Amino acid sequence: MAHAAQSRLGLALRLIVIAIIVVVVIALAYRLDWRRLGEVFSRARAWPLVLAAALHFAALWAKAMCWRVMLAPRHRVPVTRLFRYTIAAYAGSAVAPVRAGEALRLWALKTRDGVPLADSAAAALCEKVFDGAAMFALALPLPWLLPDLPRSLRLTMAIGPVAIAAVIAALAIVASRAGVDGWLARFARGMHVLRSPRRAAAAFGALVAAWAIDLTMVELVLYAVGVPLPPPTAFVVLLAINLAIAVPTTPAQVGMHEAGAIAGLSLFDIPAEPAVAFALLYHALQILPLIAVGLALEWRLISRFAHGRDRRVDCTAPLTVVDAVEHVAR
């Protein structure tokens, strides 16, 4: 009953968000000069877009390196295999709501590499925390480089690092005082990367590299649509996108991703037409090649995960993270 109530609440919240997105899109459509938008698309340079699409996979490789560091030395999974799992996970989250693809990676690690769910779930949590730390570390100089930023954004960049540091400290304490028995004890022991400063620094460095690659992608797509911006300004746009999609709502975060990009560019008085062109192209370059490559590399993995190895499921029903994790646990 509780799970059903949570599912209904989650569905209701997603429907509300989708309704808000639809209203915003309609309002924006009335304001757009569609001929000018078409001109922006027609004049977009092709080579920066191709390079940006390729760099997205380089960022995923950096994330796979982070997973390699966090799972080792207890579980030595080749980085090439983790790279394939990362692509499959992001592709799954692009087509399913609530980032259900995240659980696909846990399932693959368990069934193919024998990594217990407690260990891979602990690594997933550490990756999210380190990812936030890398983002705020790169954002630290922005208030000095861009003194005219809105107060709300400056406050976020001031509070964020403190909150992330507190979370890392709390997790480190939990990891150092792990018990002996039970799933929670195994989960705490799975955060062993926090007990090794050298490995924690390596994982953090891999995610900083991923953010630097993402920033380069933003710069390339902005250049392609004729709106070159200096790196600090482009990073504010990247930050706005990631804050907008922090809470998963729609598949591939369609709508929220674009809203974050347009909001970030509006801070610097970028006209609506190139802002919309950037938002659509940047998101498409992240999603479409990823889905194509993910299906090509790991179709069997995605199919087995979706249908279940020993049972049949209703494939028309949306797959949530809760459902996926329960599937992994089986």
C-alpha angles and dihedrals in degrees: 000000000000091000091049091050091050091049091051091048091049091049091049092051092049091050090051091050091047090050091051090049091051092051092049092048092051091048091049092047090059091053097047125100096223094194091054090047089054090050091052090053093045092051096045112125113242103208097061089051093051091047092048091052090052092047091056088068089049088057090051089051089055089052090050088053088053090054090048090056094045096049095045141121092020094046118025104199114170113251091231090060092045088051090056091047090050092052091048092048094051091044090051092050089050093061101032129060126250093024093284088167088076089073091050089069091051090050092049092049091050099045099036104030105024094240108156116239091241092058097045092044089051090050090049091053092047091049092054092049094046090046090056090047091052091049094051092042090058090044095053097094095045097092089057095042094045107029093172095066115130115270092240092057092046089051091050091052090049097047097037099069091046092051092047091048090051091050092049091049091049092048091048090054091049091048092050093050099045115154127226107246136040137044094277090054091051089047091052091049088050089067089069090132087076090061092058115066091192094053092041089054090049092051091046091049092052090054092046086055090051090053091048089053091049089052090052089052091053091050092050095050092046089051090048092057093044099257106111111182131183116258096257091054092044090051090055087056090049090048092050091052093051094046089051093053097039091109112050115234118144128028109279086002088271109187098013092062091052092043091055092049094049092045091050093050092046088064087069097043095252109166117253097246099059089038091056091044090052093047094051096043095044092050094043092051089054097046112033100051089041094055092045095049093040092054092044094050103035109019091129092050093048092046094050091047094049096047100033124239099250105018141047122241136190101265092192092066117090115255114231129193090251091053091046095050090048087052090052091049091056 
